[in-house]
């Protein structure tokens, strides 16, 4: 067991270093492509850092036979947006408050509300649809699953149509792999790929170490995939967002989370519907409802007040704790 603890710690360090490389490189990539921060955060960064958790359900469904593979796959698919909309939002809010008290930034989050509202609205719609698909006849699910890809394509189109005037500044830290002069797009992309490789490999080792520890503790596959695996695989989004919040690049920070939520609830759900029976248990549906409630609270706050305070994001931690307590107490 000690070996897996050591592997987990080393993997976590590699993830942290790789995330620093990735956030640095993705900003330069967006700048070189002439993209505003909404697109860079919600699409480029979100899809890139979503790769680790995307691999888990695919590998589970394709290579673990029977119900165990399906349980892990479906749990990981639903667990990712659940963790992002509760734990990741909560940690982002906590980071903003922490850096505010250290006098590193103002308390209010300076986000582009149109970009973030667009992300959250798409997530709510497509995630409700994902739950609804669980109740459809088997003969309808797979033929109709293409709707999730259509929705994600529409989301990308809408995000590119957003005219987001930058208020976060264009001063970037030098590219780590090209510090002596202004980097070109190839240098930024190369660092992106190296960072992503580090994130993916380290996340896999981290999940593997936790999987063995979970087995030693007698944790069920579905519980593991809902509770434990997403915490590990969502580390890239969490750490990337915290780094951007520290630098007052809030649209990048929140877009990284919300964009990944849309990707996970559309493209990855499409994989789940095609590759499994997509029958959701009571526990899985409850996690989805909690994720929607946390998201709708943030969305409503932005629509009513036209701003975003970190205290609202902090409520995501309360939703996460509520889910854990109720699940463990009532065996939902």
N, C-alpha and C positions, 0 to 999 in steps of 0.2 A: 504493500500500500504506500510506503514511503517513496518508492520509485515514482509512482504516478503523481504524488504531491509535488515532487521535484520537477517532473516533466511539465506539470501544470504551471508552476511558477516561471520556469524558463520560457514556456510558450507565451505566457502573459507579457513578459518583458519584450519578446520579439514582436508581439502584436502592438504594443505601445510604440516601439521604435518605428515599425512599419507604418503605423497611422500618422506619425509625425512626418514621415517621408511622403505619404500619400496626400495629406492636406496641403503640404507645400507644393507638390507637383500638380495637383488638380487645379489649384488657383492659377498657376502659370499656364496650364492647358486651356482653361477657360479664357484667360486673357489673350493668348495667342490665337484662339478661334474667334475672338470678338464676342463672347457670350456674356450675358449679364449674370449676376450672382444667383438669380432664381434658377436658371437653367443649369449652371455649374453645380449648385447644391442639390437640386431636386432630381436631376437626371444623371449627370456624369458621376458625381460623388455617391449618390444614393445607389445606383445600379452597381457601381464598382465595389462598394463595401457590402453590398447585399449578396455577393457571390458566395461567401462561406456558408451562410444559412440556406442559400438556394441549393447547395450541393447536398446538404443533409437529407432532405426528403427524397431527392432523386436517387441517391445512393441507397437509402433505406428501402424504398419501394422496389427498386430494380434488383437489389442484391440480397435483401433479407426476405426469405420466403414466408408466406402465410400472413396471419393476422398481426404478428409482431412487427413485421415490416410496415404494414399499413398503419398501425397505431403510431409508430415512430414518425412515419412520413406525414400523416395528417396532423399529429401533435406539433411537429416542427413547423409545418405550414401555418397553422393558426397561432402557434406560440410566438412566431417572429413579430407579426404586427401587434400582438398583445403586449409583448415586452417593449416595443417601440412606443406605443401609445400610452403606456403607463410608466414603466421604469426609466426608459430613455428620456421622455419628456420631463419626468420628475428630476432626474439627475441634471438635465440642462437647466432647469429652474434653480436647482440647488447651486450649480456652478455660477450662475449669474449673481445670485445673492452673495455667495462666497467672495467673488472677485469685486463686487460692489463694496463690501465691508473692508476689503483690502485696498480700496480706493484705486482699483485698476480699471473700473468702468462705471457708467451710470446704472441705476437699478432697472429702469425700463428697457425692454428689449427692442432694439431698433430694426424691426423686420419689415419687409414689404408685405403688407397684409393681403394684397391681391394674390401674390404668389402662394403664400401659405394657405389662404382660404381656399384657393383652387385645389391645392393638394388635399386638404382635409375633406372637402366636399366630395372629390372623386373617391377618396378612401371610404367614406361612409357609404356611398352608393354601391360601390363594387363589393364591399365586405358584407353588406346586407344581402346582396345577390348571391355571394358565396354561401351564406347560411341557407338561403332559400333553395339553392341547388341540392342541398342534402335531402330535401323532401320530395324531389322530383323522381318519377319512375326511372329505372336504370336505362330504359330504352331511349330516354330523352336527354339524359345528362351529357353524355359524350358528344353526340351530334351538336348540341347547343353550346358546348364549352368554348367554342371560338369567340363567343361574345366577350370573354375576358380579355382576349388579345385585341379585339376591336376597341374596347374601352381604354386599354392602355395606349393604343395608338392615338385615340382622341385626346387623351391626357397629354401626351407629348406635343401634339399639335397646339393645344391650348396653352401649354407652358411656353412654347416658342412664340406664341402671339402676345404674351404678356410683355408690355413695355415697362420695364422696371428700371427707373432711374437710380443709378448707384448712389448710395449715401454712406457706404462703408469704406470708401477710399480705395485707391488703386495702388498704394504702396505695398509691395510684396517683399517678403524676405527673399534673399538670394536662393536660387535653386541649389539644393544640397549637392547634387551631382555636377553642378556647373556654376561655381561660386565666383569665378574670376571675371565673368562678363555676362551680358544679357543673354539668356538661353534662347534657343530656337525651339520650335514645336517638337522636333525629334527628341531633343534632350529631355523635355518635360514628359513626353510620352514614355520614354525609356524609364525614367524614375517612377512614373505611374505603374508600369508593368512590374518593376522590381518590388515596389511596395505592396502591390496586390498579391504577388507570389508569396511574399513574406506573411501577409495577413492570412491568406488561404491556408498555407501549410501550418502556420502556428495555431490557427483556429482549429484545424483538424486534430492536431496533437492535444490541444487543450480539451476539446470535446471528448477525445478518446480517454484522456486521463480521468475526466469527470464521469464518463460512462462506466469505467472500471470501479471507481469509488462508489457510484450509485448502485452497481451490481452487488458490491460488498455490503452495502447498507440495505439491500433488498427492495429497492425502489422499482415500481412498475414501469414498463416501457413508455406508456402514454404520459405518465406523470413526469418521467425523465425528459421526454421531448417537449412537454409544455412548460416545465419549470426550469430545468437545468440547461439543456442544450441551447435554447435561445439566449440565455444570459451570456454564455460563452461566445456564440456567433454574432450577437449584437454588439460586442465590445468595440468593433471598428466604428460603427455609427456613434456610439456613446463617446468614445475618446476623441474622434474627429470633431464632434459637435462641441465638446468641452474646450478643445483647443481653439476653435473658432470663436466661441463665446469669450474666452479670455482676451482675444484680439479684437473684440467688438465687431465681428463679422457675423451678425445674428441671422441674416437671411441665408447665408451658407450653412450655419449651424442647424437651424430649424428645418431648412429645406432638405438637408442631408437625412434627417429623420423622417419627415413627412413624405418625401419622395420615395424612400425605401418602403414606407407603409403602403403606398399605392402599388409599387412594383410587386411586393410580396402578396398583396391581396388580389392581384389580377394575373400577372404572368405565372407566378408560382402556384396559385390556386388552379390555373388552367392545367398545369402539370399534374396536380393532385386529382382533379376530376377525370383526366384522361387515364391516369395510371392506377387509380384505386376505385373502389366502389363509392367513395365519398359519402359515407354514412357517418354523421357526426354524433358523438355521444353527448350525454347531458353535460358532462364536464367541459367538453370542447365548445359547446354552444355557450355555456356560461362564460368562458374566457373571452369569446367573441363579443358577447353583450357588454362585458366590462370594458373591453377595448373601445367599443363604440361609445359608451357613456363617457369615458375619459376624453375621447376625441371631440365629442359634441360639446362638452363643457368648454374646451379651448376655443372651438369654432364660434360658439355663442358669445363668449367673452370678446372675441375680436370683432364680431359683427356689431355688438352693442356699444362697445367702448372705443372702437377704432384704434386700439393699441393692444400690446401684449405685455403683461406683467409676469415676472417669474413666479410669483405666488400661485398663479393659475396653473402653470406647468407643474409646480410642486405638488398639486393635487393628484397628479399621476402616481406618485408614490403611495398616496392613501388608497387609491383604487387597487394598486398592486397588493398592498398589505391586506386590504379587505378580501380580495380574491383568495389569497393564500390562507387566511384565517378561516373563511367560510368553507373552502375546499377541504381543508384538513379536519375541521370540526364536524362538518355534516357529510363528508365523503361524497361531494357532488360529482 
